[in-house]
């Protein structure tokens, strides 16, 4: 039976969450805070989002329930990341060479530009639900059994 909520199954319901999330860039051996997306969005933003495999932030992290290491592949968890350039324009749609250029990822300084892009392309940033969840005692973000990120922070909820 398929869930009508679409969380993490790639089908989505037109609503997604943007997070600011720490990752380990193994090419430069540095940590970065990048903008990630809960599900593949509909519309023009889909060309700016790609699925990449991220390594553990620390050798002490255990493989999560849904991460690739639990499947015996020895890799990190798959995450949708927001790119600075469209996949069709850069030829990096597979995510294989993205880590070699830190400019491909969007970070905290890019949040105003991302929000502007969303609004100008017909997306609705749901400020009331975002504010309600950020002020609630329910943590939306943080660490997860589904991925290796550390302190993932919710930026906003968006509808297409």
LOKE-807217 format. One record per residue: x negated, y, z of N, C-alpha, C in turn; residue in one letter. Coordinates in steps of 0.001 Angstrom, whole numbers, plus 500000, padded with zeros to 6 digits. Layout:
N
PT / nxx / nyy / nzz / caxx / cayy / cazz / cxx / cyy / czz / aa
PT / X / Y / Z / X / Y / Z / X / Y / Z / a .
...
//
This chain:
160
PT / nxx / nyy / nzz / caxx / cayy / cazz / cxx / cyy / czz / aa
PT / 499168 / 498828 / 500000 / 500000 / 500000 / 500000 / 499116 / 501246 / 500000 / x .
PT / 499467 / 502222 / 499196 / 498681 / 503439 / 499072 / 499265 / 504552 / 499948 / x .
PT / 498406 / 505245 / 500635 / 498829 / 506333 / 501505 / 499268 / 507540 / 500679 / x .
PT / 500342 / 508221 / 501069 / 500774 / 509414 / 500340 / 499923 / 510642 / 500640 / x .
PT / 499007 / 510537 / 501590 / 498234 / 511703 / 501998 / 496992 / 511935 / 501159 / x .
PT / 496453 / 510926 / 500515 / 495355 / 511098 / 499575 / 494004 / 511412 / 500172 / x .
PT / 493849 / 511415 / 501484 / 492579 / 511767 / 502122 / 491467 / 510817 / 501703 / x .
PT / 490482 / 511346 / 500997 / 489291 / 510576 / 500675 / 489460 / 509537 / 499582 / x .
PT / 490646 / 509465 / 498954 / 490795 / 508457 / 497911 / 490594 / 509038 / 496522 / x .
PT / 490218 / 510320 / 496447 / 489928 / 510932 / 495162 / 491155 / 511415 / 494425 / x .
PT / 492346 / 511082 / 494904 / 493564 / 511477 / 494206 / 494095 / 512803 / 494716 / x .
PT / 493914 / 513055 / 496001 / 494294 / 514336 / 496576 / 495745 / 514722 / 496326 / x .
PT / 496171 / 515778 / 496962 / 497522 / 516273 / 496770 / 497497 / 517740 / 496390 / x .
PT / 496379 / 518224 / 495910 / 496250 / 519615 / 495529 / 495724 / 520491 / 496656 / x .
PT / 495554 / 519933 / 497838 / 495018 / 520672 / 498973 / 493670 / 520078 / 499346 / x .
PT / 492713 / 520953 / 499624 / 491387 / 520496 / 500022 / 490821 / 521455 / 501052 / x .
PT / 489772 / 521015 / 501716 / 489126 / 521817 / 502751 / 487689 / 522097 / 502321 / x .
PT / 487269 / 523333 / 502522 / 485866 / 523690 / 502315 / 485163 / 523662 / 503663 / x .
PT / 483974 / 523073 / 503679 / 483171 / 522979 / 504895 / 481799 / 523574 / 504640 / x .
PT / 481160 / 524033 / 505693 / 479742 / 524349 / 505661 / 479072 / 523200 / 506401 / x .
PT / 478170 / 522522 / 505713 / 477662 / 521250 / 506222 / 476154 / 521148 / 506058 / x .
PT / 475459 / 520696 / 507100 / 474011 / 520511 / 506965 / 473689 / 519236 / 506182 / x .
PT / 472685 / 519346 / 505325 / 472210 / 518176 / 504579 / 470689 / 518157 / 504653 / x .
PT / 470126 / 517003 / 504367 / 468677 / 516875 / 504245 / 468346 / 516821 / 502765 / x .
PT / 467611 / 517796 / 502284 / 467153 / 517798 / 500903 / 465832 / 517027 / 500889 / x .
PT / 465890 / 515782 / 500436 / 464706 / 514918 / 500483 / 463622 / 515357 / 499501 / x .
PT / 463985 / 516092 / 498467 / 462986 / 516562 / 497515 / 462073 / 517592 / 498166 / x .
PT / 462677 / 518581 / 498869 / 461898 / 519624 / 499532 / 461614 / 519316 / 500999 / x .
PT / 462203 / 518219 / 501498 / 462040 / 517816 / 502895 / 462437 / 518950 / 503849 / x .
PT / 463590 / 519557 / 503548 / 464140 / 520632 / 504371 / 465621 / 520385 / 504606 / x .
PT / 466135 / 521038 / 505628 / 467570 / 521000 / 505890 / 468200 / 522227 / 505252 / x .
PT / 469408 / 522059 / 504730 / 470157 / 523156 / 504127 / 471592 / 523086 / 504628 / x .
PT / 472230 / 524232 / 504777 / 473661 / 524276 / 505015 / 474323 / 524581 / 503681 / x .
PT / 475143 / 523658 / 503201 / 475780 / 523834 / 501903 / 477299 / 523726 / 502049 / x .
PT / 478004 / 524212 / 501042 / 479466 / 524129 / 501036 / 479864 / 522799 / 500417 / x .
PT / 480644 / 522031 / 501175 / 481164 / 520755 / 500683 / 482681 / 520840 / 500597 / x .
PT / 483265 / 519902 / 499872 / 484704 / 519901 / 499606 / 485258 / 518545 / 500020 / x .
PT / 486397 / 518551 / 500728 / 486963 / 517311 / 501255 / 487403 / 516353 / 500155 / x .
PT / 487988 / 516853 / 499098 / 488467 / 516040 / 497973 / 488173 / 516777 / 496679 / x .
PT / 488133 / 516042 / 495587 / 487929 / 516674 / 494286 / 489128 / 517567 / 493992 / x .
PT / 488899 / 518878 / 493783 / 490013 / 519791 / 493536 / 490569 / 519661 / 492120 / x .
PT / 491778 / 520145 / 491949 / 492384 / 520255 / 490626 / 491968 / 521592 / 490032 / x .
PT / 492120 / 521767 / 488741 / 491878 / 523049 / 488092 / 490427 / 523333 / 487800 / x .
PT / 490116 / 524614 / 487553 / 488764 / 524985 / 487110 / 487667 / 524712 / 488133 / x .
PT / 488008 / 524672 / 489406 / 486991 / 524402 / 490424 / 486414 / 522994 / 490290 / x .
PT / 487159 / 522078 / 489697 / 486684 / 520701 / 489535 / 485374 / 520642 / 488747 / x .
PT / 485166 / 521605 / 487840 / 483926 / 521629 / 487059 / 482753 / 522159 / 487871 / x .
PT / 483040 / 522656 / 489076 / 481997 / 523194 / 489955 / 481709 / 522264 / 491134 / x .
PT / 482364 / 521107 / 491155 / 482211 / 520160 / 492261 / 481690 / 518844 / 491710 / x .
PT / 480693 / 518288 / 492384 / 480177 / 516987 / 491988 / 479981 / 516122 / 493224 / x .
PT / 480035 / 514841 / 493019 / 479849 / 513870 / 494090 / 478383 / 513466 / 494124 / x .
PT / 477733 / 513674 / 495278 / 476335 / 513267 / 495403 / 476177 / 512376 / 496624 / x .
PT / 475128 / 511602 / 496605 / 474801 / 510688 / 497691 / 473793 / 511375 / 498603 / x .
PT / 474152 / 511576 / 499848 / 473260 / 512263 / 500774 / 472616 / 511290 / 501746 / x .
PT / 471351 / 511522 / 502068 / 470667 / 510655 / 503041 / 471063 / 511026 / 504466 / x .
PT / 470682 / 510175 / 505392 / 470873 / 510473 / 506809 / 470067 / 511712 / 507174 / x .
PT / 470579 / 512480 / 508131 / 469839 / 513645 / 508620 / 468707 / 513228 / 509540 / x .
PT / 468846 / 512045 / 510134 / 467872 / 511558 / 511097 / 467752 / 510045 / 510964 / x .
PT / 466579 / 509482 / 511204 / 466443 / 508021 / 511150 / 467214 / 507327 / 512266 / x .
PT / 467693 / 508094 / 513241 / 468426 / 507507 / 514358 / 469919 / 507365 / 514082 / x .
PT / 470389 / 507904 / 512975 / 471806 / 507783 / 512650 / 472126 / 506371 / 512194 / x .
PT / 473273 / 505899 / 512641 / 473769 / 504594 / 512216 / 474545 / 504762 / 510924 / x .
PT / 474604 / 503715 / 510131 / 475415 / 503728 / 508916 / 476883 / 503782 / 509305 / x .
PT / 477618 / 504708 / 508709 / 479045 / 504853 / 508996 / 479863 / 503763 / 508340 / x .
PT / 481116 / 503705 / 508706 / 482027 / 502686 / 508202 / 482160 / 502752 / 506686 / x .
PT / 482220 / 503966 / 506131 / 482452 / 504122 / 504706 / 481205 / 504512 / 503940 / x .
PT / 480064 / 504560 / 504594 / 478852 / 505001 / 503919 / 478222 / 503859 / 503133 / x .
PT / 477409 / 504228 / 502184 / 476764 / 503242 / 501333 / 475873 / 502258 / 502082 / x .
PT / 475170 / 502656 / 503183 / 474337 / 501676 / 503867 / 475137 / 500490 / 504396 / x .
PT / 476374 / 500731 / 504774 / 477181 / 499615 / 505256 / 477500 / 498644 / 504122 / x .
PT / 477288 / 499104 / 502890 / 477488 / 498240 / 501732 / 476167 / 497626 / 501277 / x .
PT / 475106 / 497917 / 502018 / 473816 / 497315 / 501710 / 473020 / 498028 / 500645 / x .
PT / 473337 / 499265 / 500334 / 472635 / 499975 / 499280 / 471472 / 500813 / 499794 / x .
PT / 471416 / 501055 / 501112 / 470305 / 501813 / 501666 / 470319 / 503286 / 501332 / x .
PT / 471425 / 503829 / 500923 / 471530 / 505243 / 500591 / 472389 / 505931 / 501639 / x .
PT / 472603 / 507231 / 501496 / 473447 / 507998 / 502404 / 474899 / 507938 / 501991 / x .
PT / 475671 / 508855 / 502526 / 477083 / 508880 / 502226 / 477357 / 509792 / 501030 / x .
PT / 478423 / 509511 / 500306 / 478806 / 510320 / 499151 / 479633 / 511512 / 499609 / x .
PT / 479302 / 512678 / 499087 / 479936 / 513925 / 499495 / 480203 / 514769 / 498252 / x .
PT / 481384 / 515414 / 498210 / 481679 / 516382 / 497153 / 481021 / 517696 / 497530 / x .
PT / 480159 / 518219 / 496668 / 479478 / 519480 / 496941 / 479876 / 520519 / 495901 / x .
PT / 479926 / 521761 / 496356 / 480258 / 522879 / 495482 / 478964 / 523401 / 494875 / x .
PT / 478934 / 523469 / 493552 / 477737 / 523884 / 492829 / 477813 / 525350 / 492422 / x .
PT / 476674 / 525973 / 492294 / 476602 / 527358 / 491827 / 476929 / 527455 / 490341 / x .
PT / 476582 / 526428 / 489602 / 476784 / 526422 / 488157 / 477704 / 525268 / 487785 / x .
PT / 478467 / 525422 / 486724 / 479383 / 524351 / 486311 / 478607 / 523124 / 485866 / x .
PT / 479217 / 521973 / 486065 / 478587 / 520709 / 485652 / 478394 / 520686 / 484144 / x .
PT / 479357 / 521193 / 483395 / 479265 / 521157 / 481942 / 478173 / 522086 / 481417 / x .
PT / 477897 / 523173 / 482141 / 476886 / 524130 / 481684 / 475459 / 523762 / 482036 / x .
PT / 475263 / 522919 / 483047 / 473908 / 522621 / 483489 / 473443 / 521216 / 483136 / x .
PT / 474357 / 520368 / 482765 / 473984 / 518995 / 482465 / 473645 / 518186 / 483695 / x .
PT / 474069 / 518651 / 484874 / 473754 / 517952 / 486113 / 475000 / 517338 / 486733 / x .
PT / 475958 / 516990 / 485920 / 477213 / 516462 / 486426 / 477076 / 515187 / 487225 / x .
PT / 476016 / 514444 / 487004 / 475842 / 513203 / 487746 / 475267 / 513425 / 489132 / x .
PT / 474710 / 514592 / 489378 / 474129 / 514885 / 490680 / 472739 / 514307 / 490866 / x .
PT / 472138 / 513716 / 489837 / 470838 / 513057 / 489981 / 469687 / 514032 / 490192 / x .
PT / 469720 / 515172 / 489524 / 468599 / 516099 / 489607 / 468927 / 517352 / 490392 / x .
PT / 470064 / 517401 / 491016 / 470489 / 518615 / 491692 / 469585 / 518962 / 492857 / x .
PT / 469139 / 518016 / 493655 / 468338 / 518288 / 494834 / 467005 / 518940 / 494541 / x .
PT / 466535 / 518883 / 493310 / 465248 / 519468 / 492963 / 465320 / 520983 / 492857 / x .
PT / 466514 / 521538 / 492803 / 466683 / 522971 / 492717 / 467683 / 523395 / 493783 / x .
PT / 467200 / 523990 / 494869 / 468097 / 524360 / 495972 / 469096 / 525425 / 495552 / x .
PT / 468848 / 526109 / 494443 / 469761 / 527130 / 493950 / 471062 / 526530 / 493423 / x .
PT / 471090 / 525230 / 493171 / 472314 / 524594 / 492682 / 473404 / 524573 / 493743 / x .
PT / 473019 / 524577 / 495006 / 473990 / 524475 / 496090 / 474437 / 525849 / 496558 / x .
PT / 475690 / 525956 / 496974 / 476208 / 527175 / 497575 / 476133 / 527038 / 499086 / x .
PT / 475829 / 528134 / 499768 / 475700 / 528108 / 501216 / 476540 / 529187 / 501880 / x .
PT / 476235 / 529472 / 503148 / 477008 / 530420 / 503942 / 477049 / 531812 / 503310 / x .
PT / 475943 / 532265 / 502737 / 475910 / 533594 / 502114 / 476831 / 533698 / 500909 / x .
PT / 477218 / 532555 / 500336 / 478062 / 532546 / 499143 / 479553 / 532471 / 499447 / x .
PT / 479929 / 532353 / 500719 / 481344 / 532179 / 501075 / 482224 / 533309 / 500529 / x .
PT / 481852 / 534587 / 500668 / 482717 / 535629 / 500087 / 482920 / 535482 / 498581 / x .
PT / 481860 / 535125 / 497855 / 481970 / 534928 / 496410 / 482864 / 533743 / 496076 / x .
PT / 482744 / 532676 / 496867 / 483579 / 531490 / 496646 / 485046 / 531835 / 496875 / x .
PT / 485345 / 532559 / 497944 / 486728 / 532944 / 498214 / 487276 / 533827 / 497094 / x .
PT / 486463 / 534753 / 496609 / 486866 / 535591 / 495477 / 487148 / 534769 / 494233 / x .
PT / 486274 / 533796 / 493954 / 486468 / 532907 / 492802 / 487778 / 532137 / 492934 / x .
PT / 488041 / 531613 / 494122 / 489262 / 530837 / 494334 / 490503 / 531681 / 494068 / x .
PT / 490541 / 532866 / 494636 / 491702 / 533742 / 494464 / 491868 / 534152 / 493000 / x .
PT / 490778 / 534506 / 492342 / 490872 / 534951 / 490945 / 491214 / 533814 / 489988 / x .
PT / 491068 / 532568 / 490433 / 491403 / 531429 / 489578 / 492693 / 530735 / 490005 / x .
PT / 493517 / 531421 / 490776 / 494849 / 530928 / 491094 / 494964 / 529985 / 492277 / x .
PT / 493910 / 529823 / 493044 / 493982 / 528982 / 494236 / 494523 / 529811 / 495398 / x .
PT / 495156 / 529154 / 496349 / 495693 / 529841 / 497520 / 494883 / 529423 / 498745 / x .
PT / 494195 / 530390 / 499341 / 493479 / 530145 / 500584 / 494508 / 530293 / 501691 / x .
PT / 494798 / 529196 / 502365 / 495854 / 529179 / 503377 / 495294 / 529670 / 504703 / x .
PT / 495363 / 530986 / 504893 / 494773 / 531584 / 506091 / 495527 / 531220 / 507362 / x .
PT / 496842 / 531056 / 507273 / 497605 / 530766 / 508497 / 497306 / 529368 / 509025 / x .
PT / 497260 / 528365 / 508160 / 496945 / 527006 / 508620 / 495475 / 526916 / 509026 / x .
PT / 494602 / 527561 / 508269 / 493179 / 527562 / 508627 / 492988 / 528160 / 510018 / x .
PT / 493618 / 529296 / 510270 / 493497 / 529958 / 511579 / 494075 / 529085 / 512682 / x .
PT / 495237 / 528465 / 512413 / 495858 / 527600 / 513410 / 494927 / 526449 / 513784 / x .
PT / 494322 / 525807 / 512788 / 493434 / 524679 / 513061 / 492131 / 525119 / 513726 / x .
PT / 491596 / 526257 / 513333 / 490365 / 526734 / 513951 / 490579 / 527113 / 515409 / x .
PT / 491790 / 527537 / 515762 / 492093 / 527922 / 517136 / 492642 / 526774 / 517975 / x .
PT / 492897 / 525631 / 517356 / 493465 / 524505 / 518098 / 492364 / 523728 / 518813 / x .
PT / 492780 / 522807 / 519637 / 491815 / 521957 / 520343 / 491403 / 520753 / 519491 / x .
PT / 491997 / 520621 / 518325 / 491644 / 519547 / 517399 / 490477 / 520032 / 516551 / x .
PT / 489372 / 519307 / 516587 / 488187 / 519703 / 515838 / 488299 / 519231 / 514395 / x .
PT / 488367 / 520180 / 513476 / 488365 / 519864 / 512049 / 486947 / 520129 / 511565 / x .
PT / 486202 / 519077 / 511383 / 484794 / 519197 / 511033 / 483978 / 518387 / 512011 / x .
PT / 482877 / 518950 / 512485 / 482025 / 518229 / 513411 / 481376 / 517038 / 512749 / x .
PT / 481038 / 516026 / 513530 / 480449 / 514818 / 512969 / 481570 / 513854 / 512622 / x .
PT / 481242 / 512842 / 511833 / 482253 / 511935 / 511324 / 481694 / 510530 / 511178 / x .
PT / 482555 / 509534 / 511307 / 482149 / 508153 / 511044 / 482010 / 507904 / 509551 / x .
PT / 482545 / 508801 / 508736 / 482582 / 508603 / 507297 / 481382 / 509183 / 506568 / x .
PT / 480552 / 509975 / 507257 / 479423 / 510610 / 506592 / 478316 / 510908 / 507588 / x .
PT / 477162 / 511276 / 507072 / 475988 / 511480 / 507904 / 475804 / 512911 / 508381 / x .
PT / 476671 / 513826 / 507988 / 476438 / 515220 / 508357 / 476465 / 515397 / 509864 / x .
PT / 475843 / 516444 / 510295 / 475820 / 516737 / 511721 / 476996 / 517597 / 512113 / x .
PT / 476787 / 518872 / 512198 / 477803 / 519788 / 512693 / 478506 / 520468 / 511517 / x .
PT / 479397 / 519757 / 510885 / 480160 / 520278 / 509748 / 481198 / 521266 / 510274 / x .
PT / 481289 / 522465 / 509665 / 482217 / 523497 / 510114 / 483238 / 523793 / 509017 / x .
PT / 484514 / 523824 / 509400 / 485561 / 524140 / 508435 / 485501 / 525618 / 508069 / x .
PT / 485518 / 525898 / 506774 / 485577 / 527275 / 506289 / 487041 / 527661 / 506100 / x .
PT / 487771 / 526864 / 505297 / 489174 / 527176 / 505037 / 489872 / 526010 / 504350 / x .
PT / 491193 / 526090 / 504350 / 492036 / 525136 / 503631 / 492537 / 525842 / 502377 / x .
PT / 492497 / 525137 / 501238 / 492839 / 525727 / 499946 / 493852 / 524829 / 499248 / x .
PT / 494820 / 525455 / 498557 / 495786 / 524716 / 497742 / 495634 / 525157 / 496291 / x .
PT / 495835 / 524194 / 495393 / 495756 / 524540 / 493972 / 497140 / 524685 / 493391 / x .
//
